[in-house]
Amino acid sequence: MLFGNMLCGVTSQGAMFRVGKEREAEALEIPGTGPMMFTGKPMGGMVAAKDETVADDDSRGTLMALAFAHAESLPAK
C-alpha cells in the first residue's frame, strides 16, 4: 500500500501488481507476466507475475516502479 492505494500482493502462482491501465501494456512486455485474472476475466490495470519473475531483481524492480508510479498518480485514501 502507498497512501492507501494498493501496489502489489502475493498470489498462489507468484504476485500481482497494480500498474494502471495506461502502464499495463508495458508491464505485460516483461517475460513471465500476464493479465491478472479474477473469476475468469482480466482485471484492467493489474498484471500477474510468475514466481520466477518475482524472484528476478530487475523484473520485480520494473514492476514495482510501474506500480509506484500508478499509486503516486492517485489521490491518497
C-alpha positions as CSV (number, residue, x, y, z in Angstrom):
1,M,0.0,0.0,0.0
2,L,1.1,3.5,-0.7
3,F,-1.0,6.4,0.6
4,G,-3.8,3.9,1.0
5,N,-3.6,2.6,-2.6
6,M,-2.7,-1.0,-3.5
7,L,0.7,-1.6,-5.1
8,C,1.0,-5.4,-5.2
9,G,0.1,-8.6,-3.5
10,V,1.1,-12.2,-3.3
11,T,-0.9,-14.9,-5.1
12,S,-0.6,-18.7,-5.2
13,Q,1.3,-18.5,-8.5
14,G,3.5,-15.5,-7.7
15,A,2.3,-11.9,-7.3
16,M,0.1,-9.3,-8.8
17,F,0.9,-5.7,-9.4
18,R,-1.5,-2.7,-9.8
19,V,0.2,-0.8,-12.6
20,G,-2.8,1.0,-14.0
21,K,-4.4,0.7,-17.4
22,E,-2.0,3.2,-19.0
23,R,1.0,1.1,-18.0
24,E,-0.5,-2.3,-18.4
25,A,0.9,-3.0,-21.9
26,E,4.4,-2.0,-20.7
27,A,4.2,-4.4,-17.8
28,L,2.9,-7.2,-19.9
29,E,6.1,-7.0,-22.1
30,I,8.1,-8.3,-19.1
31,P,8.7,-12.1,-19.5
32,G,6.7,-14.1,-17.0
33,T,3.8,-11.6,-16.7
34,G,0.2,-11.9,-17.9
35,P,-3.2,-10.5,-17.3
36,M,-4.4,-10.8,-13.7
37,M,-7.5,-13.0,-13.9
38,F,-10.4,-12.8,-11.5
39,T,-13.4,-15.1,-11.9
40,G,-12.2,-15.9,-15.4
41,K,-11.9,-12.2,-16.5
42,P,-8.9,-10.0,-16.8
43,M,-8.7,-7.2,-14.2
44,G,-7.8,-4.0,-16.0
45,G,-4.7,-2.3,-14.8
46,M,-3.4,-5.4,-12.9
47,V,-0.8,-7.9,-14.0
48,A,0.2,-11.3,-12.7
49,A,3.8,-12.3,-12.4
50,K,5.1,-15.8,-12.0
51,D,7.3,-16.8,-9.1
52,E,10.4,-16.7,-11.4
53,T,9.6,-13.2,-12.5
54,V,9.2,-12.0,-8.9
55,A,12.5,-13.7,-8.0
56,D,14.3,-11.7,-10.7
57,D,15.5,-8.4,-9.2
58,D,15.3,-6.5,-12.5
59,S,11.8,-7.7,-13.4
60,R,10.4,-7.2,-9.9
61,G,12.0,-3.8,-9.7
62,T,10.5,-2.7,-13.0
63,L,7.0,-3.9,-11.9
64,M,7.3,-2.2,-8.6
65,A,8.4,1.1,-10.3
66,L,5.3,0.9,-12.5
67,A,3.1,0.2,-9.5
68,F,4.6,3.0,-7.5
69,A,4.1,5.4,-10.4
70,H,0.5,4.4,-10.7
71,A,-0.2,4.7,-7.0
72,E,1.5,8.1,-6.8
73,S,-0.8,9.4,-9.5
74,L,-3.9,8.6,-7.4
75,P,-5.3,10.6,-4.6
76,A,-4.4,9.4,-1.1
77,K,-7.1,7.5,0.7
